[in-house]
Amino acid sequence: MSTPNSCLDGKWLLAVALLLVGMAPARAQQQISGRVTAAGTGEPIAGVHIGLRGSSVSARSDAAGRYTLAAPSSSGVLVFSRIGFARREVPFEGQAVVDAELSPAAIELEGTVVVGYGEKSRATLTESVGTISTDEIRQIPVASPEVAIQGRVSGIQVQQESGNPGAPVAVRIRGVGTVGNTQPLFVVDGLPVGRADDPTSSPLRTISPDDIETISVLKDASAAAVYGVQTGNGAVLIQTRRGRADKPTVEYVISSGEENCPQRYYTCETAQSVARGE
């Protein structure tokens, strides 16, 4: 009479064992949360990609820099990455909270070229773009940023339209492409400031050449297409200097000149000229 009960007990034991095996992976998952901030300032960083190395588990930080992900195991390495910041790997071993600080990554401007829709590597650049660095701008003191382009980019003609202070400078990129206003579109830090429509003032009159980091001249249609019909005569992109997380530096610029006569000529007075019969 005890045989059916024994069989029933065996079936229950098998069912419980299978249930425990199925719950084992769920219990092994590790819920991890944390906050991503900038090193030095402590400000939250949004849009940081957090991935678990060796798996497809990933998450992104929100506006407050917080994230949450479910790791398949209680140990591993979290990889934090974002454009403009150095990549960082943080190991964890059973922790439920893993915070990370990211340091800004220095960008080498010599290897990149600013175009209408961002930046491209000089090695893969196919558009016709001329670039002027801050060192080239400082070689010759100029009163207007447009004058700094003259003689430094091929296919560009720069002429002074008038001698009035603050008057615009005529910039011709590959000649005259349209009727009427033949000036290119000037863009400062991604914001279009005009095409020098006013003949008495320049749209760049408030920008000092010493505050400019790079000047990019977009010559062909593919490079300037993002700005539409305003760039029928090309576009001039100006990127101003900005602060960096580094040691404080002090810069000074001195311009000096000297005037003298190479030779002094002694001339006769009126009485001497009359006496000589001249």
ROKEPA-21388 format. One record per residue (C-alpha): residue number from 1; residue in one letter; x, y, z. Coordinates in steps of 0.1 Angstrom, whole numbers. Layout:
+-------+------+-------+-------+-------+
! marpa ! rogu !    px !    py !    pz !
+-------+------+-------+-------+-------+
!   NUM !    A !     X !     Y !     Z !
...
+-------+------+-------+-------+-------+
***
This chain:
+-------+------+-------+-------+-------+
! marpa ! rogu !    px !    py !    pz !
+-------+------+-------+-------+-------+
!     1 !    M !     0 !     0 !     0 !
!     2 !    S !    30 !    23 !     4 !
!     3 !    T !    41 !    20 !   -33 !
!     4 !    P !    18 !    47 !   -47 !
!     5 !    N !    29 !    72 !   -20 !
!     6 !    S !    65 !    65 !   -28 !
!     7 !    C !    60 !    72 !   -65 !
!     8 !    L !    41 !   104 !   -57 !
!     9 !    D !    68 !   116 !   -34 !
!    10 !    G !    94 !   109 !   -61 !
!    11 !    K !    74 !   130 !   -86 !
!    12 !    W !    72 !   159 !   -62 !
!    13 !    L !   109 !   158 !   -55 !
!    14 !    L !   117 !   158 !   -92 !
!    15 !    A !    93 !   188 !   -98 !
!    16 !    V !   109 !   207 !   -69 !
!    17 !    A !   144 !   200 !   -83 !
!    18 !    L !   135 !   213 !  -117 !
!    19 !    L !   120 !   244 !  -102 !
!    20 !    L !   151 !   251 !   -82 !
!    21 !    V !   173 !   246 !  -113 !
!    22 !    G !   152 !   271 !  -133 !
!    23 !    M !   153 !   297 !  -105 !
!    24 !    A !   191 !   294 !  -102 !
!    25 !    P !   200 !   318 !  -130 !
!    26 !    A !   175 !   344 !  -118 !
!    27 !    R !   190 !   344 !   -84 !
!    28 !    A !   225 !   348 !   -98 !
!    29 !    Q !   216 !   381 !  -115 !
!    30 !    Q !   231 !   412 !   -99 !
!    31 !    Q !   211 !   445 !  -100 !
!    32 !    I !   236 !   474 !  -103 !
!    33 !    S !   229 !   511 !  -102 !
!    34 !    G !   251 !   541 !   -98 !
!    35 !    R !   259 !   577 !  -109 !
!    36 !    V !   283 !   590 !  -135 !
!    37 !    T !   299 !   624 !  -128 !
!    38 !    A !   327 !   646 !  -143 !
!    39 !    A !   361 !   644 !  -126 !
!    40 !    G !   370 !   676 !  -108 !
!    41 !    T !   335 !   693 !  -110 !
!    42 !    G !   312 !   665 !   -99 !
!    43 !    E !   286 !   675 !  -124 !
!    44 !    P !   264 !   646 !  -138 !
!    45 !    I !   271 !   633 !  -173 !
!    46 !    A !   241 !   623 !  -194 !
!    47 !    G !   242 !   599 !  -223 !
!    48 !    V !   271 !   578 !  -210 !
!    49 !    H !   271 !   542 !  -224 !
!    50 !    I !   276 !   516 !  -196 !
!    51 !    G !   283 !   481 !  -208 !
!    52 !    L !   293 !   449 !  -191 !
!    53 !    R !   325 !   436 !  -207 !
!    54 !    G !   320 !   403 !  -224 !
!    55 !    S !   282 !   405 !  -227 !
!    56 !    S !   255 !   424 !  -245 !
!    57 !    V !   241 !   440 !  -213 !
!    58 !    S !   242 !   478 !  -214 !
!    59 !    A !   225 !   509 !  -202 !
!    60 !    R !   227 !   547 !  -206 !
!    61 !    S !   228 !   574 !  -179 !
!    62 !    D !   200 !   599 !  -177 !
!    63 !    A !   201 !   637 !  -172 !
!    64 !    A !   210 !   632 !  -136 !
!    65 !    G !   239 !   608 !  -145 !
!    66 !    R !   221 !   578 !  -130 !
!    67 !    Y !   219 !   543 !  -145 !
!    68 !    T !   206 !   508 !  -137 !
!    69 !    L !   214 !   475 !  -153 !
!    70 !    A !   210 !   438 !  -145 !
!    71 !    A !   243 !   419 !  -146 !
!    72 !    P !   240 !   381 !  -152 !
!    73 !    S !   266 !   375 !  -125 !
!    74 !    S !   277 !   391 !   -93 !
!    75 !    S !   312 !   400 !  -106 !
!    76 !    G !   325 !   416 !  -137 !
!    77 !    V !   338 !   448 !  -153 !
!    78 !    L !   317 !   478 !  -162 !
!    79 !    V !   329 !   499 !  -192 !
!    80 !    F !   319 !   536 !  -192 !
!    81 !    S !   323 !   555 !  -225 !
!    82 !    R !   311 !   588 !  -239 !
!    83 !    I !   323 !   612 !  -267 !
!    84 !    G !   345 !   638 !  -252 !
!    85 !    F !   355 !   618 !  -221 !
!    86 !    A !   382 !   592 !  -215 !
!    87 !    R !   370 !   555 !  -215 !
!    88 !    R !   370 !   539 !  -180 !
!    89 !    E !   366 !   504 !  -168 !
!    90 !    V !   354 !   497 !  -132 !
!    91 !    P !   354 !   462 !  -118 !
!    92 !    F !   327 !   451 !   -93 !
!    93 !    E !   324 !   421 !   -69 !
!    94 !    G !   289 !   419 !   -55 !
!    95 !    Q !   284 !   456 !   -51 !
!    96 !    A !   249 !   470 !   -57 !
!    97 !    V !   262 !   506 !   -63 !
!    98 !    V !   290 !   514 !   -87 !
!    99 !    D !   298 !   551 !   -93 !
!   100 !    A !   323 !   564 !  -119 !
!   101 !    E !   341 !   596 !  -126 !
!   102 !    L !   350 !   604 !  -162 !
!   103 !    S !   378 !   627 !  -172 !
!   104 !    P !   376 !   650 !  -203 !
!   105 !    A !   396 !   636 !  -232 !
!   106 !    A !   419 !   660 !  -251 !
!   107 !    I !   410 !   663 !  -288 !
!   108 !    E !   439 !   669 !  -312 !
!   109 !    L !   427 !   696 !  -336 !
!   110 !    E !   455 !   690 !  -361 !
!   111 !    G !   440 !   657 !  -372 !
!   112 !    T !   404 !   669 !  -376 !
!   113 !    V !   388 !   694 !  -400 !
!   114 !    V !   356 !   713 !  -390 !
!   115 !    V !   329 !   709 !  -417 !
!   116 !    G !   293 !   721 !  -418 !
!   117 !    Y !   279 !   691 !  -399 !
!   118 !    G !   306 !   684 !  -374 !
!   119 !    E !   342 !   672 !  -377 !
!   120 !    K !   360 !   648 !  -399 !
!   121 !    S !   394 !   632 !  -399 !
!   122 !    R !   418 !   648 !  -424 !
!   123 !    A !   427 !   614 !  -437 !
!   124 !    T !   391 !   606 !  -447 !
!   125 !    L !   381 !   641 !  -458 !
!   126 !    T !   367 !   642 !  -494 !
!   127 !    E !   352 !   677 !  -494 !
!   128 !    S !   372 !   708 !  -504 !
!   129 !    V !   379 !   725 !  -471 !
!   130 !    G !   407 !   750 !  -463 !
!   131 !    T !   418 !   753 !  -426 !
!   132 !    I !   437 !   780 !  -408 !
!   133 !    S !   451 !   774 !  -373 !
!   134 !    T !   455 !   799 !  -345 !
!   135 !    D !   493 !   799 !  -350 !
!   136 !    E !   489 !   811 !  -386 !
!   137 !    I !   464 !   838 !  -376 !
!   138 !    R !   488 !   852 !  -350 !
!   139 !    Q !   517 !   854 !  -374 !
!   140 !    I !   505 !   887 !  -389 !
!   141 !    P !   484 !   912 !  -369 !
!   142 !    V !   451 !   919 !  -386 !
!   143 !    A !   422 !   941 !  -378 !
!   144 !    S !   395 !   917 !  -391 !
!   145 !    P !   392 !   879 !  -391 !
!   146 !    E !   384 !   879 !  -429 !
!   147 !    V !   418 !   894 !  -436 !
!   148 !    A !   435 !   865 !  -419 !
!   149 !    I !   423 !   842 !  -448 !
!   150 !    Q !   442 !   861 !  -474 !
!   151 !    G !   471 !   842 !  -488 !
!   152 !    R !   466 !   811 !  -466 !
!   153 !    V !   438 !   792 !  -484 !
!   154 !    S !   439 !   785 !  -522 !
!   155 !    G !   412 !   798 !  -544 !
!   156 !    I !   402 !   827 !  -520 !
!   157 !    Q !   404 !   863 !  -529 !
!   158 !    V !   401 !   890 !  -502 !
!   159 !    Q !   397 !   927 !  -510 !
!   160 !    Q !   391 !   957 !  -488 !
!   161 !    E !   359 !   974 !  -501 !
!   162 !    S !   364 !  1007 !  -483 !
!   163 !    G !   386 !  1024 !  -458 !
!   164 !    N !   359 !  1030 !  -432 !
!   165 !    P !   365 !  1015 !  -398 !
!   166 !    G !   346 !   982 !  -394 !
!   167 !    A !   336 !   980 !  -430 !
!   168 !    P !   332 !   945 !  -444 !
!   169 !    V !   359 !   928 !  -465 !
!   170 !    A !   350 !   913 !  -499 !
!   171 !    V !   357 !   875 !  -497 !
!   172 !    R !   355 !   856 !  -530 !
!   173 !    I !   356 !   818 !  -529 !
!   174 !    R !   364 !   804 !  -563 !
!   175 !    G !   352 !   836 !  -579 !
!   176 !    V !   317 !   850 !  -581 !
!   177 !    G !   290 !   823 !  -580 !
!   178 !    T !   258 !   843 !  -578 !
!   179 !    V !   244 !   877 !  -587 !
!   180 !    G !   238 !   904 !  -560 !
!   181 !    N !   255 !   896 !  -527 !
!   182 !    T !   286 !   875 !  -536 !
!   183 !    Q !   298 !   872 !  -500 !
!   184 !    P !   300 !   837 !  -483 !
!   185 !    L !   280 !   828 !  -452 !
!   186 !    F !   299 !   834 !  -420 !
!   187 !    V !   292 !   809 !  -392 !
!   188 !    V !   306 !   814 !  -357 !
!   189 !    D !   306 !   784 !  -333 !
!   190 !    G !   278 !   768 !  -353 !
!   191 !    L !   256 !   799 !  -355 !
!   192 !    P !   252 !   817 !  -388 !
!   193 !    V !   259 !   854 !  -384 !
!   194 !    G !   251 !   867 !  -419 !
!   195 !    R !   267 !   873 !  -453 !
!   196 !    A !   279 !   909 !  -449 !
!   197 !    D !   247 !   923 !  -464 !
!   198 !    D !   253 !   957 !  -447 !
!   199 !    P !   280 !   976 !  -468 !
!   200 !    T !   289 !   998 !  -437 !
!   201 !    S !   296 !   971 !  -411 !
!   202 !    S !   310 !   935 !  -410 !
!   203 !    P !   292 !   907 !  -392 !
!   204 !    L !   326 !   898 !  -376 !
!   205 !    R !   333 !   933 !  -363 !
!   206 !    T !   329 !   921 !  -326 !
!   207 !    I !   353 !   892 !  -329 !
!   208 !    S !   389 !   897 !  -321 !
!   209 !    P !   414 !   876 !  -342 !
!   210 !    D !   432 !   866 !  -310 !
!   211 !    D !   400 !   848 !  -298 !
!   212 !    I !   398 !   826 !  -329 !
!   213 !    E !   410 !   790 !  -327 !
!   214 !    T !   404 !   778 !  -362 !
!   215 !    I !   389 !   791 !  -395 !
!   216 !    S !   376 !   766 !  -420 !
!   217 !    V !   366 !   777 !  -455 !
!   218 !    L !   340 !   754 !  -472 !
!   219 !    K !   345 !   757 !  -509 !
!   220 !    D !   323 !   731 !  -526 !
!   221 !    A !   286 !   724 !  -524 !
!   222 !    S !   289 !   690 !  -506 !
!   223 !    A !   307 !   706 !  -476 !
!   224 !    A !   283 !   736 !  -473 !
!   225 !    A !   250 !   720 !  -483 !
!   226 !    V !   238 !   718 !  -446 !
!   227 !    Y !   233 !   756 !  -446 !
!   228 !    G !   212 !   756 !  -478 !
!   229 !    V !   210 !   783 !  -504 !
!   230 !    Q !   228 !   808 !  -482 !
!   231 !    T !   261 !   791 !  -491 !
!   232 !    G !   259 !   796 !  -528 !
!   233 !    N !   292 !   814 !  -525 !
!   234 !    G !   307 !   791 !  -499 !
!   235 !    A !   309 !   793 !  -461 !
!   236 !    V !   335 !   805 !  -436 !
!   237 !    L !   333 !   786 !  -403 !
!   238 !    I !   350 !   803 !  -373 !
!   239 !    Q !   356 !   784 !  -341 !
!   240 !    T !   365 !   805 !  -311 !
!   241 !    R !   388 !   796 !  -283 !
!   242 !    R !   373 !   780 !  -252 !
!   243 !    G !   385 !   770 !  -217 !
!   244 !    R !   401 !   736 !  -210 !
!   245 !    A !   407 !   717 !  -178 !
!   246 !    D !   444 !   723 !  -175 !
!   247 !    K !   469 !   745 !  -157 !
!   248 !    P !   462 !   782 !  -160 !
!   249 !    T !   482 !   800 !  -186 !
!   250 !    V !   488 !   837 !  -194 !
!   251 !    E !   494 !   849 !  -229 !
!   252 !    Y !   504 !   884 !  -240 !
!   253 !    V !   508 !   898 !  -275 !
!   254 !    I !   530 !   928 !  -283 !
!   255 !    S !   532 !   947 !  -316 !
!   256 !    S !   559 !   973 !  -320 !
!   257 !    G !   571 !   994 !  -349 !
!   258 !    E !   599 !  1019 !  -357 !
!   259 !    E !   601 !  1047 !  -382 !
!   260 !    N !   632 !  1066 !  -392 !
!   261 !    C !   647 !  1083 !  -422 !
!   262 !    P !   675 !  1063 !  -439 !
!   263 !    Q !   692 !  1095 !  -451 !
!   264 !    R !   687 !  1131 !  -442 !
!   265 !    Y !   688 !  1156 !  -471 !
!   266 !    Y !   700 !  1192 !  -465 !
!   267 !    T !   681 !  1217 !  -487 !
!   268 !    C !   687 !  1254 !  -494 !
!   269 !    E !   666 !  1281 !  -479 !
!   270 !    T !   648 !  1307 !  -502 !
!   271 !    A !   676 !  1333 !  -499 !
!   272 !    Q !   703 !  1307 !  -507 !
!   273 !    S !   684 !  1295 !  -537 !
!   274 !    V !   680 !  1331 !  -550 !
!   275 !    A !   717 !  1338 !  -545 !
!   276 !    R !   726 !  1307 !  -565 !
!   277 !    G !   703 !  1318 !  -593 !
!   278 !    E !   681 !  1287 !  -590 !
+-------+------+-------+-------+-------+
***
